[in-house]
Amino acid sequence: MKIGEKKSNRKINKRSESEEIAVLVGNSIMTAYFLVMMVLFPLYIKGGYQEIGNVKYYFFRNTSLAVAGMMLIIIGSRFFLQKERSSLIAYYKSLSVTDWFMYGFFISLLLSYLLTDFRKEAFWGAHGWYMGFVSQLLFILLYFFFSRYFKWNDKLLYLPLLASGCVFVLGILNRYSIYPLTIEGQTPTFIATLGNINWFCGYWALMCPLGVLWYWNSQDKYQQVFAAAYIVIGFWIGVVQGSSSAYLAFLGIFLFLFCISFRENVQMRRLIEIGIFFTVACQIARICRYLPGFDMNYDNTLGVVLTDTNAALYVMAALVSLYVLYCTLIRKRGYQIAQHIYIRNIGIFLALLAASGYLIVLMLNTAYPESMPWLAGQPLFTFNETWASSRGATWTDGILAFWHMPLLHKIVGAGPDCFSEYIYAVPELARRVYAQFGDARLTNAHNEWITMLVNQGVFGLVCYVGVFLTAIVRFLKKAPMQPVLYLCVGSVITYMAHNIVSFQQVLNAPYVFLLLGVGESLCKDMEKEIVDK
């Protein structure tokens, strides 16, 4: 009997070791994929700018499908190696609320694809965008693979920041009409190795916050110097790259930092320093405008204000004065910024009041222009087709598309990435869009949530939004114990802020799901440690 028990124990131990090997192999694969996507993917270019969307997509799709195939084999192996398998009830209990919303998003994706009238388009997605069923499924798989198999290592951040920093530097040079790389199809609207400025900005809005939050939380002087240089370069290209949507990302990251910096004195000091870095970047960009051989080839209104007037200089003077005052205060024994958290609450209230006030004024001035004659001719305060670089038109088109849908498709949508297919299939909507944009095909609403509402319906939008909001709340609760979560939250928030006026594409969507998976992995590791104790 005892011999039999020993044999059984040996068998169990053997299988446990085999399962552990499967986990290690899975982590190795996901780590390699992390580095490929973070380092090689943004730098890879082939065939010139006209084909860059296709080239980037095929790189992502083929790499991700290969990784998905390997990971599914490992998951299957783990299942068969387990002697005692957990019950379904135990598995369900282990799921986080974010996991549940992600499963809901998968179900909505499946229903949307099965019930679409545009099955062929829905599978791969609109030509040049490819945000269809396959891509959305890969995003979901990436989240689950990273959340279950990836183990974070702080050293992994250096290479992604170096790679993105190279992209940013190349973008800066391109913006000043300096082209170290000869890329076919070069025009001012294309930049670095990422293509169109909107695609570049989508990538920038996810990567730049990683360096910002790293600096904000780092205790190592060498890391701080590295991150500070990265921030100045990142802010510099963010200001000059040309897309106005960058300023929503700036707003998102600074509001986020403001909200979380009232915990400790050093964190508030870092926030002020980051603000100074922003003004330094603006002044460097201003100087470069007038250097021989530096010809700024693309501008927008806010970029001109920040880099060709004294506005940023005045802000710098104010921040430096605040910094000196703050450092003087914290030298006084017993001073703690956490005691003044009411300042944060007032700031949040004022931000909400300003946003609400703007919306009220926008609606009133649009509906009753005679009531506000002083705003006559101010496009920012009149919602029409030209509002916010034609976002007024694209948002309205998206809402009207949803309104025209039958009840079933209001729930499940027109199909993954079928925004344009549906709009051009409805004569009334097609006439409207042709009148607005001519032969240029409208493939999304230039608002991620409106686009998701049309593509995957109310069900898909609720699940999608649920993934992001629950992840932010859960990550923030655990971030004081695992600061890397601040990096994940910062990037997710700037992604959401940026995509208020932008869209999913292959240079931003994979990264946000990857970071959601990394954050979820860190949360699960922390929960496991608590259970083990």
Salt bridges, closest charged atoms under 4 A:
GLU19 OE2 - ARG78 NH2 3.08
ASP99 OD2 - ARG148 NH2 2.91
ASP99 OD2 - LYS524 NZ 2.92
ASP117 OD2 - HIS409 NE2 3.94
GLU273 OE2 - ARG269 NE 3.35
ASP299 OD1 - ARG289 NH2 2.78
ASP397 OD1 - ARG432 NE 2.50
GLU421 OE2 - ARG441 NH2 3.40
GLU428 OE1 - HIS404 NE2 3.23
GLU520 OE1 - ARG474 NH1 2.62
GLU520 OE2 - LYS524 NZ 3.23
ASP525 OD1 - LYS151 NZ 2.93
GLU527 OE2 - ARG474 NH2 3.78
GLU527 OE2 - LYS478 NZ 3.50
